[in-house]
Amino acid sequence: MVYRVAVVGTGAPEQPDRYAMAYRHAQAYDRLERCELIACADIVRDNAEAFARRFDLAAGSIYEDYETMLSEVEPDIVSVCTPPKTHAEIVMKCAESGVIDAIHCEKPMAGTWKGCREMVATCERTGVQLTFNHQRRFAAPYRKAKTLLDDGRIGTLQRIEIGGQDLLDYGTHLFDMCGYLTDQRPVEWVLAKVDCRNSTRKYGLYQESQALAWWRYESGVDGFAATGEAELVRCELRLEGADGTIEVGPEDGPSARVRVDGSDWERVETGRDGVWRPQPHPLDRLAERVPIGPDRLFSEPTYVDRALADVVEALDADEPSTLSAANALQTTEMIFGAWESARRRQRVRLPLEIEGNPLQAMIDGDSGTLEMIDGPTRT
């Protein structure tokens, strides 16, 4: 069987502030013999037409309305690459269309905790496989870290630390890695503080300026996150065990390294796989300047390539993907839980019992007991 694939939200790749993830999804599908890209939809027709030209789609396969596309071409798989605030509605309507077997959605999940839960519940009810593009699960630095941890190289895990730009857009990858490395162990509570005085919007959602978060797994392992200017965690991820330490990143250092107590750091071999992406093969670098054949002919598959291959394999086998919605939901609950803890100024136990977006509520002035994060109490 060849899966018929459609993309919702093509984006505009010429704009430097956008990642145009639809193009990366499409390139990944192109590598899979079992997949055929048949249609695309974008509310900006020029964007959809540019995407169609790049991937040789027929004129009749270009849409501005994705629901019309679903009814007319009836794809088996849909990639949703729109801004995160739109994910929940699009995913639910795709799932309820009755024609789709699988949806692969970009991260972060959605703009509200209610939206996250509803999109997962809708896909479960309709029998549609829902996955999210936390592609770092296929990166050698993290996979090698997992192997070293499982092999007992650093003893019993005691603490996991992450550091990045923000909790949601960038942080979703890092919190997802925490779930991957701890075998998705349940989290008991989250305690956090955030500074949103200079908050910015990214893809329509607010990002805090700086944050500190502490959480605890039911296993007793502690987690710690620092974002923004704090730089308290000077690598992407650190695993502290009873007998040693594993670090992943930063990008300008070793992709992964390990140190057993009392010894020097030992670099972990990860091939050309970096923290964020695999390094291209030198011959492919040459081909960028002097075209000699297909793109990335000699390079390793990208992490998105590997992610989409896993999505299709899971669909074939009717088994959960490591990119499953359940795993993404745990990741996102920790992020929204951190914001809710900061909003309430107290530790928050999980499961999370909210519907909206706590960071949005704080910025809008609804902090529960405080007018601002560091402002005067309400009167």
Long-range contacts (C-beta under 8 A, 24 or more apart in sequence): 1-34, 2-33, 2-34, 2-35, 2-36, 3-34, 3-35, 3-36, 3-76, 3-77, 3-101, 3-102, 3-312, 3-315, 4-36, 4-38, 4-73, 4-74, 4-75, 4-76, 4-77, 5-29, 5-35, 5-36, 5-37, 5-38, 5-75, 5-76, 5-77, 5-78, 5-79, 6-37, 6-38, 6-39, 6-40, 6-41, 6-69, 6-70, 6-73, 6-75, 6-77, 6-78, 6-79, 7-37, 7-39, 7-40, 7-41, 7-51, 7-78, 7-79, 7-81, 8-40, 8-41, 8-42, 8-66, 8-69, 8-78, 8-79, 8-80, 8-81, 8-82, 8-90, 8-94, 9-41, 9-42, 9-80, 9-81, 9-82, 9-83, 9-86, 9-90, 10-40, 10-41, 10-42, 10-47, 10-48, 10-50, 10-51, 10-81, 11-42, 11-47, 11-51, 11-81, 12-44, 12-46, 12-47, 12-50, 13-50, 21-81, 21-106, 21-133, 21-304, 22-51, 22-79, 22-81, 23-51, 23-54, 24-302, 24-304, 25-79, 25-81, 25-104, 25-133, 25-304, 25-308, 26-51, 26-54, 26-55, 26-79, 27-295, 27-302, 27-304, 27-305, 28-301, 28-302, 28-304, 28-305, 28-307, 28-308, 28-309, 29-79, 29-308, 30-55, 31-301, 31-305, 31-309, 32-308, 32-309, 32-312, 34-312, 34-316, 35-77, 35-308, 35-312, 38-73, 38-75, 39-63, 39-69, 39-73, 39-75, 40-69, 41-65, 41-66, 41-68, 41-69, 66-90, 66-93, 66-94, 67-93, 67-97, 70-94, 70-97, 70-99, 70-100, 71-97, 71-99, 74-99, 75-99, 75-100, 76-100, 76-101, 76-102, 77-101, 77-102, 77-103, 77-104, 77-311, 77-312, 77-315, 78-102, 78-103, 78-104, 79-103, 79-104, 79-105, 79-106, 80-104, 80-105, 80-106, 81-106, 82-106, 83-203, 83-204, 84-108, 84-109, 84-110, 84-111, 84-203, 84-204, 84-205, 85-110, 85-111, 85-203, 85-204, 85-205, 87-111, 87-115, 87-119, 88-112, 88-115, 88-116, 88-118, 88-119, 89-115, 91-119, 91-122, 91-123, 91-130, 92-118, 92-119, 92-122, 94-128, 95-119, 95-122, 95-123, 95-126, 95-128, 95-130, 96-122, 96-126, 98-126, 100-128, 101-128, 101-129, 101-315, 102-128, 102-129, 102-130, 102-131, 102-311, 102-315, 103-128, 103-129, 103-130, 103-131, 104-131, 104-132, 104-133, 104-307, 104-308, 104-311, 104-323, 105-130, 105-131, 105-132, 105-133, 106-132, 106-133, 107-132, 107-133, 107-134, 107-172, 107-173, 107-176, 107-328, 108-168, 108-169, 108-172, 108-205, 108-332, 108-335, 109-172, 109-328, 109-329, 109-332, 110-332, 111-204, 111-205, 111-357, 111-360, 112-355, 112-356, 112-357, 113-332, 113-333, 113-336, 113-352, 113-354, 113-355, 113-356, 113-357, 114-355, 114-356, 116-329, 116-332, 116-333, 116-336, 117-329, 119-325, 120-325, 120-326, 120-329, 123-325, 129-311, 129-314, 129-315, 129-321, 130-324, 130-325, 131-311, 131-314, 131-321, 131-323, 131-324, 131-325, 131-328, 132-323, 132-325, 132-327, 132-328, 133-304, 133-307, 133-323, 134-172, 134-173, 134-176, 134-307, 134-323, 134-327, 134-328, 134-331, 135-302, 135-303, 135-304, 135-306, 135-307, 135-323, 136-173, 136-176, 136-177, 136-276, 136-303, 137-176, 137-177, 137-180, 137-307, 137-322, 137-323, 138-303, 138-306, 138-307, 138-310, 139-273, 139-274, 139-275, 139-278, 139-303, 140-255, 140-256, 140-270, 140-271, 140-273, 141-248, 141-249, 141-255, 141-256, 141-268, 141-270, 141-273, 141-274, 141-275, 142-177, 142-180, 142-181, 142-237, 142-248, 142-256, 144-256, 144-268, 144-269, 144-270, 145-181, 145-237, 145-239, 145-246, 145-248, 145-256, 145-268, 146-180, 146-181, 148-246, 148-258, 148-268, 149-181, 149-239, 149-241, 149-246, 153-241, 153-243, 153-244, 153-246, 153-258, 153-260, 154-239, 154-240, 154-241, 154-242, 154-243, 154-244, 154-245, 154-246, 154-258, 154-260, 155-241, 155-242, 155-243, 155-244, 156-241, 156-242, 157-182, 157-221, 157-239, 157-240, 157-241, 158-221, 158-222, 158-240, 158-241, 158-242, 159-221, 159-222, 159-223, 159-224, 159-239, 159-240, 160-221, 160-222, 160-223, 160-224, 160-237, 160-238, 160-239, 160-240, 161-223, 161-224, 161-225, 161-226, 161-233, 161-237, 161-238, 161-240, 162-223, 162-224, 162-225, 162-226, 162-233, 162-236, 162-237, 162-238, 163-225, 163-226, 163-227, 163-230, 163-231, 163-232, 163-233, 163-234, 163-235, 163-236, 163-237, 164-225, 164-227, 164-236, 165-207, 165-227, 165-228, 166-202, 166-207, 166-208, 166-211, 166-227, 166-228, 167-194, 167-207, 167-208, 167-211, 167-213, 167-225, 167-227, 167-335, 167-338, 167-339, 168-205, 168-207, 168-335, 168-359, 169-202, 169-203, 169-205, 169-207, 170-227, 171-225, 171-227, 171-335, 172-331, 172-332, 172-335, 174-225, 174-236, 174-237, 175-225, 175-331, 175-332, 175-334, 175-335, 176-327, 176-328, 176-331, 177-237, 177-248, 178-223, 178-237, 178-331, 178-334, 179-327, 179-330, 179-331, 180-322, 180-327, 181-237, 181-239, 182-217, 182-219, 182-221, 184-326, 184-327, 184-330, 185-217, 185-218, 185-219, 185-221, 186-217, 186-218, 186-330, 186-350, 187-215, 187-216, 187-217, 187-218, 187-223, 187-330, 187-333, 187-334, 187-337, 187-350, 188-215, 188-216, 188-217, 188-218, 188-349, 188-350, 189-215, 189-216, 189-347, 189-348, 189-349, 189-350, 190-214, 190-215, 190-334, 190-337, 190-338, 190-340, 190-341, 190-347, 190-348, 190-350, 191-215, 191-341, 191-346, 191-347, 191-348, 192-337, 192-338, 192-339, 192-341, 192-342, 193-342, 193-373, 194-338, 194-339, 194-342, 194-359, 194-362, 194-373, 195-228, 195-373, 195-374, 196-359, 196-362, 196-363, 196-373, 197-373, 197-374, 199-359, 199-363, 205-357, 205-360, 206-357, 206-359, 206-360, 206-363, 207-359, 208-339, 208-359, 211-338, 211-342, 213-334, 213-338, 213-341, 215-334, 215-337, 215-338, 223-334, 225-338, 236-275, 248-275, 249-275, 250-275, 251-275, 251-276, 271-300, 272-299, 272-300, 273-300, 277-302, 277-303, 278-302, 278-303, 342-373, 343-367, 343-368, 344-368, 344-369, 345-369, 345-370
